[in-house]
Amino acid sequence: MKILFYDCFSGISGDMHLGAMIDLGVDPEHLISQLKLLNLDGYEIRISSDQRKGITGTRVDVVLEEKKPKSHHHHRNLADISSIINDSKLDGRVKVRSLKMFSRLAEAEAKIHGKSIDEIHFHEVGAVDSIVDIVGAAICIEYMKPDKIMASEVQLGGGFVKCAHGTFPVPAPATAEILTGVPVRSGAVQFETCTPTGALILACNVDEFTAMDGLTISRTAYGIGQKDLDIPNVLRLFLADKAGKSPDENITSDFTDNVKAWIIECNIDDMNPEVYGYVMDTLFDLGADDVFITPIIMKKARPASKLSVLCTSENKDVITDAILTQTTSLGLRSYQVDKMMLQREFSTLKTSYGEVTIKTAVYKGEKLKSKPEYEDCVRLARKHGIPVQQVYEEISGLLNKDS
């Protein structure tokens, strides 16, 4: 199981998170090109190597073109930001993950100020740099494709912090509300080490807050914070696998943790077949895990197609809306299923064209099958101007040689 672990001994902020993700292996060009799909102007992303207390990592600065680097005059509301994200050409999973974070923020602000979500206007987190931090976090997580995200307890820091509504003790009201249910510590330094943006990244994406017991680390990365504190101002990320399992565990231990998923289906007998391709692309863009079409015979012996979509509970509603509005179906049915997948291990293979990530399925303690990540093969094929099949053939030869 591919695990992404957040070690928040010095808190977390949006820019530290971007730096740590790039340090972990996210392609900076991919991040920047995807952020451009938001069609936001007035910022520049600067990536550099830096140190804190002797620890070297990656620093990311989102630099605004305005004279004041942290302008608080971007009073966007949830509808404004939702439009920016939904109108972009970002991947559907990135959109869903980004909107989940902004929705969590709107709910927190609404509770604090005693207003409805529609009345809430974001201040610091509505600025361009914060939008870049949050959507960038979603892009990075989807790029890494972890099976599970885990985190330690979160260091909040101490002292006071200036917000749009005045000066408040750490954690700021929004941060405290967002972190409801998240284990925290405080007092390591007299400085805000966990920002609202960092809190959103953890609260909306982490599956489990726990210690690192039983994990095998494969990679470590550091995101560098802007200030030099008494403790290393860094966010540490680990890419890890679960440790091996004992033989007496039952057969379900050969699979990743059970995931609750949804199947949404409808039968269609009156839609132009040319539309199916567009509908499938739309559903994948909205975050569907799988979309498939099955030929069926309906009443009165009518030939028809059954449209089936596998998705999570998070994007069930948007996918339901898409099916009802993008197809001729007058209704649908949905039911929850258990989704099980073989345990997977990830490794790096060096080829004559460059490095690729290899995914290996493990069953009953044995390596069952291995294959390269498609995106890596395409990237190398484009880089060298060769057919992607040529990349696959070399990788296949190397894998057979090692087996």
Secondary structure as GFF3:
##gff-version 3
##sequence-region A 1 403
A	DSSP	beta_strand	2	7	.	.	.	ID=ss1
A	DSSP	alpha_helix	14	24	.	.	.	ID=ss2
A	DSSP	alpha_helix	28	35	.	.	.	ID=ss3
A	DSSP	three_ten_helix	36	38	.	.	.	ID=ss4
A	DSSP	beta_strand	43	52	.	.	.	ID=ss5
A	DSSP	beta_strand	55	64	.	.	.	ID=ss6
A	DSSP	alpha_helix	78	86	.	.	.	ID=ss7
A	DSSP	alpha_helix	92	113	.	.	.	ID=ss8
A	DSSP	three_ten_helix	117	119	.	.	.	ID=ss9
A	DSSP	three_ten_helix	124	126	.	.	.	ID=ss10
A	DSSP	alpha_helix	128	144	.	.	.	ID=ss11
A	DSSP	beta_strand	148	151	.	.	.	ID=ss12
A	DSSP	beta_strand	154	155	.	.	.	ID=ss13
A	DSSP	beta_strand	160	163	.	.	.	ID=ss14
A	DSSP	beta_strand	166	169	.	.	.	ID=ss15
A	DSSP	alpha_helix	173	178	.	.	.	ID=ss16
A	DSSP	beta_strand	184	185	.	.	.	ID=ss17
A	DSSP	alpha_helix	196	205	.	.	.	ID=ss18
A	DSSP	beta_strand	208	209	.	.	.	ID=ss19
A	DSSP	beta_strand	215	224	.	.	.	ID=ss20
A	DSSP	beta_strand	234	242	.	.	.	ID=ss21
A	DSSP	three_ten_helix	251	254	.	.	.	ID=ss22
A	DSSP	beta_strand	259	268	.	.	.	ID=ss23
A	DSSP	alpha_helix	275	285	.	.	.	ID=ss24
A	DSSP	beta_strand	290	298	.	.	.	ID=ss25
A	DSSP	three_ten_helix	299	301	.	.	.	ID=ss26
A	DSSP	beta_strand	302	311	.	.	.	ID=ss27
A	DSSP	alpha_helix	316	326	.	.	.	ID=ss28
A	DSSP	beta_strand	333	339	.	.	.	ID=ss29
A	DSSP	beta_strand	343	351	.	.	.	ID=ss30
A	DSSP	beta_strand	354	363	.	.	.	ID=ss31
A	DSSP	beta_strand	366	372	.	.	.	ID=ss32
A	DSSP	alpha_helix	374	384	.	.	.	ID=ss33
A	DSSP	alpha_helix	388	402	.	.	.	ID=ss34
###
